[in-house]
Amino acid sequence: MIFNQLCFLSCTKKSFIKDLNKTDDAGLKALTLELTQGISSDSGKVKKILYWVKDNIKYIAFENGYEGFIPREAALVYKRKFGDCKDMSSIISAMSAYAGVQGVTLAWIGTREIPYSYDQLSTPAVDNHMISVYNDNGTYVFLDATDRETRYGLPSSFIQGKEALMSNGDTYKIIKVPVVDAENNKAAEVVELQLQGEKLVGWGSVSYSGFARSNLLSQMGDATGKSRFERIKSIVLKGNNKFSLKDYTEKNIADRDRPYVIDFNFELSDYAVRDGNELYISLFLDQIYEKLTLEADRVSAFEIDFLASHSCRYELALPANYALKYLPDNFSLDNDVMKVDAFYTKKSGIVSLDLNLKLKKILLQQSDFALWNETIKKLKNLYTQTLILKENEGKPKN
């Protein structure tokens, strides 16, 4: 019964694309050949085409009757320079064909807001999105130009774990989009710190890869001037609301294949706490996931946008005439929802904290809630750790 329903569904959808892009468009074909000239590999050509569509075809979701199901001709999309998900898929597949690449086809897929698979519900209600799929010698590459920032080789975050109904000649094929591993969505930061009395002065560099990169840049948009400064400040914020961002630079904004990098410097007034000849200071300047506690009466699953990993290193130069009196214990946690390691080192007048966190589940079920909340509770306790620095007696303060 399910097989027959799937056959009917696929046949219905195939009727929507059977006459698509049957006639070559001279202008689009010439552009494609110019774009891909000198590129020897098919994957390189597909990547070039995908990035061109992301940069030059504006995504606008609009539907009217059967236009909600039928992709528009690639020639029309090229002329208009805008289109919905189906139109973007149409022009990607047409340009790939012009470039002589075999194996790029259209596919229907449901975003993560739809909880059904094709086995569970073999109707058009199970998918609300369209992408192109490139069969690269048995490896499927999911091409979604509606997500402007994501690099070639990654699906858009909102179709992870979903089934794609892919056109396969006269038949159909269901393939599953993988969930991207946390290590591919990494935020890695190094911050050098100095104390000036109770004020903390810092120089940092943070890089974002995968969905961590695309998510940030999508939120940033085309902001400039003061607006962009404030958005950068919210990203690199450290400690508390006395944080003052002094300056920043950005790297690789337009290069999807490289991490997005922010270099910055800042001041944090009254951060260290003085008690007599001792200074108390926490190196946990970013308290990741601290506020992400789930409600006790929650019954529905909790969805995380993507699996992420965080690597943070904070290096504090010990002030002159101060010695390290107390160094907190190292910490390690590894369970079904998260892996956390925090460890301190002291070398050559520098005290360092390395904090590494990695998410393990993209969807938390009710059975995960207690463990998740217990994990967040342990993180909060970890973030209360402080160093104690003691002033050497008989010597002047800084």
TORKOL-4160 file (C-alpha; in steps of 0.2 Angstrom, whole numbers, padded with zeros to 4 digits, m for minus):
398
<pt num="1" X="0000" Y="0000" Z="0000"/>
<pt num="2" X="0014" Y="0012" Z="0005"/>
<pt num="3" X="0024" Y="0007" Z="m0011"/>
<pt num="4" X="0008" Y="0011" Z="m0022"/>
<pt num="5" X="0006" Y="0028" Z="m0013"/>
<pt num="6" X="0024" Y="0032" Z="m0016"/>
<pt num="7" X="0023" Y="0028" Z="m0034"/>
<pt num="8" X="0007" Y="0039" Z="m0036"/>
<pt num="9" X="0016" Y="0053" Z="m0027"/>
<pt num="10" X="0032" Y="0052" Z="m0038"/>
<pt num="11" X="0022" Y="0051" Z="m0054"/>
<pt num="12" X="0012" Y="0066" Z="m0049"/>
<pt num="13" X="0028" Y="0076" Z="m0045"/>
<pt num="14" X="0036" Y="0070" Z="m0061"/>
<pt num="15" X="0022" Y="0077" Z="m0071"/>
<pt num="16" X="0026" Y="0094" Z="m0064"/>
<pt num="17" X="0044" Y="0093" Z="m0071"/>
<pt num="18" X="0042" Y="0082" Z="m0087"/>
<pt num="19" X="0043" Y="0097" Z="m0099"/>
<pt num="20" X="0055" Y="0108" Z="m0089"/>
<pt num="21" X="0070" Y="0116" Z="m0098"/>
<pt num="22" X="0068" Y="0106" Z="m0114"/>
<pt num="23" X="0074" Y="0121" Z="m0124"/>
<pt num="24" X="0091" Y="0128" Z="m0123"/>
<pt num="25" X="0093" Y="0147" Z="m0118"/>
<pt num="26" X="0108" Y="0154" Z="m0128"/>
<pt num="27" X="0112" Y="0167" Z="m0115"/>
<pt num="28" X="0112" Y="0156" Z="m0100"/>
<pt num="29" X="0122" Y="0143" Z="m0109"/>
<pt num="30" X="0135" Y="0155" Z="m0114"/>
<pt num="31" X="0136" Y="0161" Z="m0096"/>
<pt num="32" X="0138" Y="0144" Z="m0090"/>
<pt num="33" X="0152" Y="0139" Z="m0102"/>
<pt num="34" X="0161" Y="0155" Z="m0097"/>
<pt num="35" X="0159" Y="0152" Z="m0078"/>
<pt num="36" X="0166" Y="0134" Z="m0080"/>
<pt num="37" X="0179" Y="0137" Z="m0092"/>
<pt num="38" X="0196" Y="0129" Z="m0087"/>
<pt num="39" X="0188" Y="0119" Z="m0073"/>
<pt num="40" X="0192" Y="0101" Z="m0076"/>
<pt num="41" X="0181" Y="0092" Z="m0063"/>
<pt num="42" X="0163" Y="0090" Z="m0063"/>
<pt num="43" X="0162" Y="0094" Z="m0045"/>
<pt num="44" X="0171" Y="0110" Z="m0048"/>
<pt num="45" X="0159" Y="0115" Z="m0061"/>
<pt num="46" X="0144" Y="0111" Z="m0050"/>
<pt num="47" X="0152" Y="0121" Z="m0036"/>
<pt num="48" X="0155" Y="0136" Z="m0047"/>
<pt num="49" X="0137" Y="0135" Z="m0053"/>
<pt num="50" X="0129" Y="0134" Z="m0036"/>
<pt num="51" X="0139" Y="0149" Z="m0030"/>
<pt num="52" X="0134" Y="0159" Z="m0045"/>
<pt num="53" X="0116" Y="0156" Z="m0041"/>
<pt num="54" X="0118" Y="0160" Z="m0023"/>
<pt num="55" X="0126" Y="0176" Z="m0027"/>
<pt num="56" X="0116" Y="0182" Z="m0042"/>
<pt num="57" X="0098" Y="0174" Z="m0040"/>
<pt num="58" X="0088" Y="0182" Z="m0026"/>
<pt num="59" X="0077" Y="0170" Z="m0016"/>
<pt num="60" X="0059" Y="0176" Z="m0016"/>
<pt num="61" X="0046" Y="0163" Z="m0010"/>
<pt num="62" X="0030" Y="0166" Z="m0020"/>
<pt num="63" X="0017" Y="0154" Z="m0025"/>
<pt num="64" X="0001" Y="0155" Z="m0035"/>
<pt num="65" X="m0010" Y="0140" Z="m0039"/>
<pt num="66" X="0001" Y="0127" Z="m0048"/>
<pt num="67" X="0016" Y="0138" Z="m0047"/>
<pt num="68" X="0018" Y="0131" Z="m0029"/>
<pt num="69" X="0022" Y="0115" Z="m0037"/>
<pt num="70" X="0030" Y="0118" Z="m0054"/>
<pt num="71" X="0047" Y="0125" Z="m0056"/>
<pt num="72" X="0049" Y="0139" Z="m0068"/>
<pt num="73" X="0060" Y="0138" Z="m0084"/>
<pt num="74" X="0078" Y="0142" Z="m0080"/>
<pt num="75" X="0078" Y="0155" Z="m0094"/>
<pt num="76" X="0065" Y="0165" Z="m0085"/>
<pt num="77" X="0074" Y="0163" Z="m0069"/>
<pt num="78" X="0090" Y="0169" Z="m0077"/>
<pt num="79" X="0080" Y="0184" Z="m0085"/>
<pt num="80" X="0072" Y="0189" Z="m0069"/>
<pt num="81" X="0086" Y="0186" Z="m0057"/>
<pt num="82" X="0075" Y="0180" Z="m0043"/>
<pt num="83" X="0065" Y="0164" Z="m0039"/>
<pt num="84" X="0059" Y="0153" Z="m0026"/>
<pt num="85" X="0067" Y="0136" Z="m0021"/>
<pt num="86" X="0060" Y="0127" Z="m0036"/>
<pt num="87" X="0066" Y="0140" Z="m0048"/>
<pt num="88" X="0084" Y="0140" Z="m0040"/>
<pt num="89" X="0084" Y="0121" Z="m0042"/>
<pt num="90" X="0078" Y="0123" Z="m0060"/>
<pt num="91" X="0092" Y="0134" Z="m0065"/>
<pt num="92" X="0106" Y="0124" Z="m0056"/>
<pt num="93" X="0101" Y="0108" Z="m0065"/>
<pt num="94" X="0100" Y="0117" Z="m0082"/>
<pt num="95" X="0117" Y="0126" Z="m0080"/>
<pt num="96" X="0124" Y="0109" Z="m0074"/>
<pt num="97" X="0118" Y="0101" Z="m0090"/>
<pt num="98" X="0125" Y="0115" Z="m0101"/>
<pt num="99" X="0142" Y="0112" Z="m0092"/>
<pt num="100" X="0141" Y="0094" Z="m0097"/>
<pt num="101" X="0139" Y="0087" Z="m0080"/>
<pt num="102" X="0128" Y="0072" Z="m0078"/>
<pt num="103" X="0119" Y="0067" Z="m0062"/>
<pt num="104" X="0112" Y="0084" Z="m0056"/>
<pt num="105" X="0093" Y="0082" Z="m0054"/>
<pt num="106" X="0078" Y="0089" Z="m0045"/>
<pt num="107" X="0072" Y="0083" Z="m0028"/>
<pt num="108" X="0058" Y="0087" Z="m0017"/>
<pt num="109" X="0061" Y="0087" Z="0002"/>
<pt num="110" X="0052" Y="0093" Z="0018"/>
<pt num="111" X="0061" Y="0105" Z="0030"/>
<pt num="112" X="0063" Y="0100" Z="0048"/>
<pt num="113" X="0047" Y="0108" Z="0053"/>
<pt num="114" X="0038" Y="0094" Z="0045"/>
<pt num="115" X="0039" Y="0078" Z="0056"/>
<pt num="116" X="0034" Y="0065" Z="0043"/>
<pt num="117" X="0044" Y="0053" Z="0032"/>
<pt num="118" X="0038" Y="0047" Z="0015"/>
<pt num="119" X="0034" Y="0030" Z="0023"/>
<pt num="120" X="0023" Y="0039" Z="0036"/>
<pt num="121" X="0014" Y="0050" Z="0025"/>
<pt num="122" X="0015" Y="0048" Z="0006"/>
<pt num="123" X="0007" Y="0064" Z="0001"/>
<pt num="124" X="0013" Y="0081" Z="m0005"/>
<pt num="125" X="0011" Y="0087" Z="0013"/>
<pt num="126" X="0027" Y="0078" Z="0018"/>
<pt num="127" X="0038" Y="0090" Z="0008"/>
<pt num="128" X="0038" Y="0109" Z="0006"/>
<pt num="129" X="0054" Y="0113" Z="m0002"/>
<pt num="130" X="0064" Y="0108" Z="m0017"/>
<pt num="131" X="0083" Y="0107" Z="m0020"/>
<pt num="132" X="0095" Y="0100" Z="m0033"/>
<pt num="133" X="0105" Y="0084" Z="m0030"/>
<pt num="134" X="0122" Y="0080" Z="m0038"/>
<pt num="135" X="0127" Y="0061" Z="m0038"/>
<pt num="136" X="0145" Y="0063" Z="m0038"/>
<pt num="137" X="0151" Y="0045" Z="m0041"/>
<pt num="138" X="0139" Y="0038" Z="m0028"/>
<pt num="139" X="0141" Y="0052" Z="m0016"/>
<pt num="140" X="0126" Y="0064" Z="m0015"/>
<pt num="141" X="0129" Y="0082" Z="m0014"/>
<pt num="142" X="0114" Y="0093" Z="m0009"/>
<pt num="143" X="0113" Y="0109" Z="m0018"/>
<pt num="144" X="0101" Y="0122" Z="m0010"/>
<pt num="145" X="0104" Y="0140" Z="m0016"/>
<pt num="146" X="0091" Y="0147" Z="m0004"/>
<pt num="147" X="0104" Y="0146" Z="0010"/>
<pt num="148" X="0116" Y="0159" Z="0003"/>
<pt num="149" X="0130" Y="0157" Z="0015"/>
<pt num="150" X="0132" Y="0138" Z="0016"/>
<pt num="151" X="0148" Y="0131" Z="0007"/>
<pt num="152" X="0147" Y="0118" Z="m0006"/>
<pt num="153" X="0147" Y="0100" Z="0001"/>
<pt num="154" X="0135" Y="0104" Z="0016"/>
<pt num="155" X="0116" Y="0104" Z="0015"/>
<pt num="156" X="0106" Y="0118" Z="0022"/>
<pt num="157" X="0104" Y="0116" Z="0040"/>
<pt num="158" X="0085" Y="0115" Z="0039"/>
<pt num="159" X="0085" Y="0099" Z="0029"/>
<pt num="160" X="0097" Y="0089" Z="0040"/>
<pt num="161" X="0090" Y="0071" Z="0043"/>
<pt num="162" X="0076" Y="0073" Z="0031"/>
<pt num="163" X="0071" Y="0062" Z="0016"/>
<pt num="164" X="0073" Y="0069" Z="m0002"/>
<pt num="165" X="0062" Y="0062" Z="m0016"/>
<pt num="166" X="0074" Y="0062" Z="m0030"/>
<pt num="167" X="0070" Y="0061" Z="m0049"/>
<pt num="168" X="0079" Y="0045" Z="m0055"/>
<pt num="169" X="0075" Y="0044" Z="m0074"/>
<pt num="170" X="0058" Y="0036" Z="m0076"/>
<pt num="171" X="0058" Y="0031" Z="m0058"/>
<pt num="172" X="0061" Y="0039" Z="m0041"/>
<pt num="173" X="0073" Y="0037" Z="m0027"/>
<pt num="174" X="0072" Y="0042" Z="m0008"/>
<pt num="175" X="0089" Y="0047" Z="m0001"/>
<pt num="176" X="0092" Y="0054" Z="0017"/>
<pt num="177" X="0101" Y="0070" Z="0020"/>
<pt num="178" X="0114" Y="0067" Z="0034"/>
<pt num="179" X="0116" Y="0077" Z="0050"/>
<pt num="180" X="0132" Y="0087" Z="0049"/>
<pt num="181" X="0144" Y="0082" Z="0062"/>
<pt num="182" X="0148" Y="0095" Z="0076"/>
<pt num="183" X="0166" Y="0096" Z="0071"/>
<pt num="184" X="0161" Y="0103" Z="0054"/>
<pt num="185" X="0151" Y="0117" Z="0063"/>
<pt num="186" X="0165" Y="0124" Z="0074"/>
<pt num="187" X="0168" Y="0140" Z="0084"/>
<pt num="188" X="0186" Y="0141" Z="0089"/>
<pt num="189" X="0193" Y="0156" Z="0099"/>
<pt num="190" X="0209" Y="0161" Z="0107"/>
<pt num="191" X="0209" Y="0176" Z="0119"/>
<pt num="192" X="0225" Y="0184" Z="0127"/>
<pt num="193" X="0221" Y="0193" Z="0143"/>
<pt num="194" X="0230" Y="0206" Z="0154"/>
<pt num="195" X="0225" Y="0214" Z="0171"/>
<pt num="196" X="0226" Y="0232" Z="0174"/>
<pt num="197" X="0221" Y="0234" Z="0192"/>
<pt num="198" X="0203" Y="0226" Z="0192"/>
<pt num="199" X="0201" Y="0230" Z="0173"/>
<pt num="200" X="0203" Y="0216" Z="0160"/>
<pt num="201" X="0211" Y="0220" Z="0144"/>
<pt num="202" X="0210" Y="0207" Z="0130"/>
<pt num="203" X="0214" Y="0203" Z="0112"/>
<pt num="204" X="0205" Y="0189" Z="0103"/>
<pt num="205" X="0202" Y="0180" Z="0087"/>
<pt num="206" X="0187" Y="0169" Z="0084"/>
<pt num="207" X="0184" Y="0158" Z="0068"/>
<pt num="208" X="0167" Y="0150" Z="0063"/>
<pt num="209" X="0165" Y="0135" Z="0051"/>
<pt num="210" X="0151" Y="0126" Z="0043"/>
<pt num="211" X="0134" Y="0131" Z="0050"/>
<pt num="212" X="0141" Y="0141" Z="0064"/>
<pt num="213" X="0148" Y="0152" Z="0050"/>
<pt num="214" X="0133" Y="0153" Z="0038"/>
<pt num="215" X="0121" Y="0156" Z="0053"/>
<pt num="216" X="0131" Y="0171" Z="0059"/>
<pt num="217" X="0133" Y="0179" Z="0042"/>
<pt num="218" X="0115" Y="0176" Z="0038"/>
<pt num="219" X="0110" Y="0185" Z="0054"/>
<pt num="220" X="0123" Y="0199" Z="0050"/>
<pt num="221" X="0116" Y="0202" Z="0033"/>
<pt num="222" X="0122" Y="0218" Z="0024"/>
<pt num="223" X="0123" Y="0228" Z="0040"/>
<pt num="224" X="0136" Y="0242" Z="0040"/>
<pt num="225" X="0143" Y="0256" Z="0051"/>
<pt num="226" X="0136" Y="0257" Z="0069"/>
<pt num="227" X="0123" Y="0243" Z="0066"/>
<pt num="228" X="0137" Y="0231" Z="0061"/>
<pt num="229" X="0148" Y="0236" Z="0076"/>
<pt num="230" X="0134" Y="0232" Z="0088"/>
<pt num="231" X="0131" Y="0215" Z="0080"/>
<pt num="232" X="0149" Y="0211" Z="0081"/>
<pt num="233" X="0149" Y="0216" Z="0099"/>
<pt num="234" X="0135" Y="0205" Z="0103"/>
<pt num="235" X="0145" Y="0190" Z="0095"/>
<pt num="236" X="0161" Y="0193" Z="0104"/>
<pt num="237" X="0154" Y="0199" Z="0120"/>
<pt num="238" X="0164" Y="0193" Z="0136"/>
<pt num="239" X="0160" Y="0193" Z="0154"/>
<pt num="240" X="0146" Y="0205" Z="0158"/>
<pt num="241" X="0138" Y="0221" Z="0152"/>
<pt num="242" X="0153" Y="0232" Z="0156"/>
<pt num="243" X="0161" Y="0224" Z="0141"/>
<pt num="244" X="0168" Y="0237" Z="0129"/>
<pt num="245" X="0173" Y="0233" Z="0111"/>
<pt num="246" X="0187" Y="0244" Z="0106"/>
<pt num="247" X="0190" Y="0238" Z="0088"/>
<pt num="248" X="0188" Y="0223" Z="0076"/>
<pt num="249" X="0192" Y="0217" Z="0059"/>
<pt num="250" X="0183" Y="0203" Z="0049"/>
<pt num="251" X="0191" Y="0190" Z="0037"/>
<pt num="252" X="0183" Y="0179" Z="0023"/>
<pt num="253" X="0166" Y="0186" Z="0023"/>
<pt num="254" X="0164" Y="0182" Z="0005"/>
<pt num="255" X="0174" Y="0166" Z="0004"/>
<pt num="256" X="0162" Y="0152" Z="0009"/>
<pt num="257" X="0176" Y="0139" Z="0008"/>
<pt num="258" X="0185" Y="0147" Z="0023"/>
<pt num="259" X="0181" Y="0150" Z="0041"/>
<pt num="260" X="0173" Y="0167" Z="0045"/>
<pt num="261" X="0186" Y="0176" Z="0057"/>
<pt num="262" X="0184" Y="0191" Z="0068"/>
<pt num="263" X="0199" Y="0198" Z="0076"/>
<pt num="264" X="0195" Y="0210" Z="0091"/>
<pt num="265" X="0201" Y="0219" Z="0106"/>
<pt num="266" X="0191" Y="0224" Z="0121"/>
<pt num="267" X="0191" Y="0231" Z="0139"/>
<pt num="268" X="0181" Y="0224" Z="0154"/>
<pt num="269" X="0180" Y="0236" Z="0168"/>
<pt num="270" X="0179" Y="0230" Z="0186"/>
<pt num="271" X="0180" Y="0212" Z="0181"/>
<pt num="272" X="0192" Y="0206" Z="0194"/>
<pt num="273" X="0187" Y="0206" Z="0212"/>
<pt num="274" X="0199" Y="0212" Z="0225"/>
<pt num="275" X="0199" Y="0206" Z="0243"/>
<pt num="276" X="0214" Y="0214" Z="0253"/>
<pt num="277" X="0230" Y="0208" Z="0244"/>
<pt num="278" X="0220" Y="0195" Z="0233"/>
<pt num="279" X="0212" Y="0196" Z="0216"/>
<pt num="280" X="0198" Y="0184" Z="0211"/>
<pt num="281" X="0195" Y="0181" Z="0192"/>
<pt num="282" X="0185" Y="0169" Z="0182"/>
<pt num="283" X="0192" Y="0164" Z="0165"/>
<pt num="284" X="0175" Y="0158" Z="0159"/>
<pt num="285" X="0172" Y="0174" Z="0149"/>
<pt num="286" X="0159" Y="0164" Z="0138"/>
<pt num="287" X="0146" Y="0154" Z="0147"/>
<pt num="288" X="0140" Y="0143" Z="0133"/>
<pt num="289" X="0123" Y="0136" Z="0134"/>
<pt num="290" X="0121" Y="0142" Z="0152"/>
<pt num="291" X="0103" Y="0149" Z="0149"/>
<pt num="292" X="0097" Y="0134" Z="0139"/>
<pt num="293" X="0087" Y="0125" Z="0153"/>
<pt num="294" X="0071" Y="0116" Z="0147"/>
<pt num="295" X="0055" Y="0119" Z="0156"/>
<pt num="296" X="0050" Y="0105" Z="0168"/>
<pt num="297" X="0033" Y="0103" Z="0160"/>
<pt num="298" X="0039" Y="0103" Z="0142"/>
<pt num="299" X="0032" Y="0088" Z="0132"/>
<pt num="300" X="0037" Y="0092" Z="0114"/>
<pt num="301" X="0054" Y="0088" Z="0108"/>
<pt num="302" X="0067" Y="0102" Z="0108"/>
<pt num="303" X="0075" Y="0105" Z="0091"/>
<pt num="304" X="0093" Y="0112" Z="0090"/>
<pt num="305" X="0097" Y="0121" Z="0073"/>
<pt num="306" X="0113" Y="0111" Z="0071"/>
<pt num="307" X="0126" Y="0101" Z="0080"/>
<pt num="308" X="0140" Y="0113" Z="0086"/>
<pt num="309" X="0157" Y="0112" Z="0094"/>
<pt num="310" X="0166" Y="0126" Z="0103"/>
<pt num="311" X="0184" Y="0127" Z="0107"/>
<pt num="312" X="0189" Y="0142" Z="0118"/>
<pt num="313" X="0207" Y="0146" Z="0125"/>
<pt num="314" X="0209" Y="0160" Z="0137"/>
<pt num="315" X="0227" Y="0165" Z="0142"/>
<pt num="316" X="0229" Y="0177" Z="0157"/>
<pt num="317" X="0246" Y="0185" Z="0159"/>
<pt num="318" X="0250" Y="0185" Z="0178"/>
<pt num="319" X="0252" Y="0204" Z="0184"/>
<pt num="320" X="0269" Y="0209" Z="0190"/>
<pt num="321" X="0271" Y="0206" Z="0209"/>
<pt num="322" X="0257" Y="0193" Z="0209"/>
<pt num="323" X="0257" Y="0174" Z="0211"/>
<pt num="324" X="0244" Y="0161" Z="0208"/>
<pt num="325" X="0237" Y="0156" Z="0224"/>
<pt num="326" X="0223" Y="0144" Z="0219"/>
<pt num="327" X="0220" Y="0135" Z="0202"/>
<pt num="328" X="0203" Y="0126" Z="0200"/>
<pt num="329" X="0201" Y="0108" Z="0196"/>
<pt num="330" X="0200" Y="0102" Z="0179"/>
<pt num="331" X="0183" Y="0096" Z="0173"/>
<pt num="332" X="0177" Y="0082" Z="0161"/>
<pt num="333" X="0159" Y="0077" Z="0156"/>
<pt num="334" X="0154" Y="0065" Z="0142"/>
<pt num="335" X="0136" Y="0059" Z="0141"/>
<pt num="336" X="0122" Y="0056" Z="0128"/>
<pt num="337" X="0119" Y="0074" Z="0124"/>
<pt num="338" X="0135" Y="0084" Z="0127"/>
<pt num="339" X="0154" Y="0082" Z="0129"/>
<pt num="340" X="0163" Y="0095" Z="0139"/>
<pt num="341" X="0182" Y="0096" Z="0144"/>
<pt num="342" X="0189" Y="0111" Z="0154"/>
<pt num="343" X="0207" Y="0111" Z="0159"/>
<pt num="344" X="0220" Y="0124" Z="0166"/>
<pt num="345" X="0238" Y="0125" Z="0163"/>
<pt num="346" X="0251" Y="0137" Z="0170"/>
<pt num="347" X="0268" Y="0141" Z="0161"/>
<pt num="348" X="0280" Y="0155" Z="0160"/>
<pt num="349" X="0269" Y="0167" Z="0169"/>
<pt num="350" X="0253" Y="0163" Z="0159"/>
<pt num="351" X="0238" Y="0154" Z="0166"/>
<pt num="352" X="0227" Y="0146" Z="0152"/>
<pt num="353" X="0210" Y="0139" Z="0152"/>
<pt num="354" X="0205" Y="0127" Z="0138"/>
<pt num="355" X="0186" Y="0124" Z="0136"/>
<pt num="356" X="0179" Y="0112" Z="0123"/>
<pt num="357" X="0161" Y="0108" Z="0121"/>
<pt num="358" X="0152" Y="0097" Z="0108"/>
<pt num="359" X="0134" Y="0094" Z="0106"/>
<pt num="360" X="0128" Y="0076" Z="0102"/>
<pt num="361" X="0110" Y="0077" Z="0098"/>
<pt num="362" X="0101" Y="0088" Z="0086"/>
<pt num="363" X="0084" Y="0084" Z="0093"/>
<pt num="364" X="0081" Y="0082" Z="0111"/>
<pt num="365" X="0066" Y="0070" Z="0116"/>
<pt num="366" X="0057" Y="0071" Z="0132"/>
<pt num="367" X="0067" Y="0056" Z="0138"/>
<pt num="368" X="0083" Y="0067" Z="0136"/>
<pt num="369" X="0076" Y="0082" Z="0146"/>
<pt num="370" X="0082" Y="0077" Z="0163"/>
<pt num="371" X="0100" Y="0073" Z="0157"/>
<pt num="372" X="0101" Y="0089" Z="0147"/>
<pt num="373" X="0095" Y="0100" Z="0162"/>
<pt num="374" X="0107" Y="0090" Z="0174"/>
<pt num="375" X="0121" Y="0094" Z="0161"/>
<pt num="376" X="0117" Y="0113" Z="0160"/>
<pt num="377" X="0117" Y="0113" Z="0180"/>
<pt num="378" X="0135" Y="0106" Z="0180"/>
<pt num="379" X="0140" Y="0118" Z="0167"/>
<pt num="380" X="0133" Y="0133" Z="0177"/>
<pt num="381" X="0143" Y="0126" Z="0192"/>
<pt num="382" X="0159" Y="0125" Z="0182"/>
<pt num="383" X="0157" Y="0143" Z="0176"/>
<pt num="384" X="0158" Y="0149" Z="0194"/>
<pt num="385" X="0176" Y="0143" Z="0196"/>
<pt num="386" X="0188" Y="0157" Z="0199"/>
<pt num="387" X="0207" Y="0159" Z="0200"/>
<pt num="388" X="0215" Y="0167" Z="0216"/>
<pt num="389" X="0230" Y="0179" Z="0213"/>
<pt num="390" X="0240" Y="0185" Z="0228"/>
<pt num="391" X="0250" Y="0200" Z="0229"/>
<pt num="392" X="0268" Y="0197" Z="0234"/>
<pt num="393" X="0271" Y="0206" Z="0251"/>
<pt num="394" X="0283" Y="0221" Z="0252"/>
<pt num="395" X="0281" Y="0226" Z="0234"/>
<pt num="396" X="0271" Y="0240" Z="0226"/>
<pt num="397" X="0255" Y="0236" Z="0217"/>
<pt num="398" X="0254" Y="0238" Z="0198"/>
